[in-house]
Structure formats: C-alpha cells, structure tokens
C-alpha cells in the first residue's frame, strides 16, 4: 500500500515552516496532504505556529497566546530559515503574502480553492492557556467550510487525549490521530483511545522499538508517522504498511515512492 505523503509544516526542509510559501511549494511538489500546528492568539485567531513563543522563527520572545494577530503580522517569519539570503542572487525575495504569519483560515481557503483534493492534518498544541477553546475555535472554522462532518479532508491530531476527546464531542465524524512521543506510552493509551482513532508514532520510536508498529496494527489502528525524511525511514514505513508519512521533504519522498512504483511495474 502506498502511503499518503503529508508535508510537515509545508515543504519545510527548503522553506520557512508554516509559511504560505512552504505550503504552496508542497502543493506544487504534489503533496497529498498538509500538516500544521495551531495556536490561539490573544484576540482569538488560530495561527499556524509550532512553538509557544516566537524566538526560533521570528527572533521575538513574544508568546503567541499573549499576542494579537496584528502584532504577529508585523513580524518576519521568513528570514531565520536563510539568514544569508541577501548574499544569494538566486534566493527569492521576501513576499508579504507568502512569508508572514499564516492563519489557519488562510490555509484552509488555499486548500479549498486548490484544483485537486488535498487533506489537512491539524495538530492542536497543548498545554495552552486557552485549554479547550482551541478545539472549539477549530471546529467552528471547519464548520464554516463544511469540513466538520464525514468525508472531510481534515483530521485532527494531538499528543493530548483530552483535546481529541473534545473534538470528538464537538464533531463526532472527524478523523482523529493520537500522537505518541514515547513507545512506553502505548500500553496505556491503547486502552483509552477510541477504537477508530488513528495513531501517530514518531519514526524514531518505531525504529528503536521494533514491536511498537506491529502492536499498534494488531490493535486495529492505522498509523500516520512523523517525521519521515530519509529513504531508510520510508522503507520502514512501507514494511509496516502505514497509511500516511509526514515529511519535511515531500518532493523527495514522492520521488522515492514513484521510483518504487516504476520498478514494481
């Protein structure tokens, strides 16, 4: 079974993560899905940002939860990825449409307007000062697109089981992915998660704990694995029959899969 290729924070190996530029690059490469993290601003907007503060991606000590969208929109989310861009004649210049903070609504609109079906894996980040408000706002936005029901291109992921249970109560037909950071958590989690939930183990845990993948499969759960950036890790996913691979390098992984399909043909 060929897994779905999902761009982790966009095509983030070559582009600044969570920017519209990174997601457009992933779509242009043929990614079948996009992955994003969401946090809630002080004025109630869901934005695509991984860290709780902005030191890594915008050189600001500001917390997302303490900032209004206008404050974030004034920051540069692009230059950290290539600080020597001014010396590279071939580097693309900054573009306010592509390189500023990205709202979830803009990402959803981009996918809705695209000329083929693209799925979106949305991770809600916890702990957060807003607790369940993040999930409520997320489902509200999905409802606006009609994506809170069966057949939606969206699935919701979290390391927080409670967060996923909130989503399940608000939108029972949405697909849910229980992310796992450590293999040792699985014996407990498998007794607590829903029977139709997907499971998202990290690739390093699967590689270091060979019994983890088969145990998840034996329990009846499909796997969406993060973050698969090498051929060896892709091979492991293929051996385990995972349903989706989340990667910083969608073009590279798609090329590897195409090559295997060609050889098989």
C-alpha angles and dihedrals in degrees: 000000000000110000124227111257111227122189109231107226085338123296086331099164090074101021138049106275122253093013121127086240090062093049095046089051090051092050091047089052090055101255110174093207141021126217125206140168119224133207131176122242124219090260095050106264123137109227131185103246128132105199124061089231130038103232095110100045105029107016091245127124090210119127114230090226091056095048132084119224092252090056091053092044089061092059129091110241094171113057098066091070094059110016091172095056092115088065094049114083091195096051113109115250120243115277120196091212093054107029108042127090110303121223119212089236091059091049092049091049090050091054093043090054096046119112096238136037112278122179124218127213108199119194118200111211122228148227095041135156090240096055111181094005088083092061093044092052090046094054090046090056093046090050089056088061094040088247098125094087141066113305093032116149088223130092124180122223133188144156085224114085090193091056091053091048088055090054090047091055093047098042111013095183097057117108113246131204121201105209117213123203098178129033091221090068094063100081089059098038095051089064093049108042127084118271093241097044118118120231126227113199123175115252092236091057091050091050095046095042107043094183094057098078096048090047092053091048092046089055089059100253127131117226131232106187130205138232108004111172106144136064092240092054091047089052090054090052091050091051090052094046096234117183098220138016118205111209143172087216108053095161092052094047092046090052091051092050093046090051091052091049090050093051091047090051 
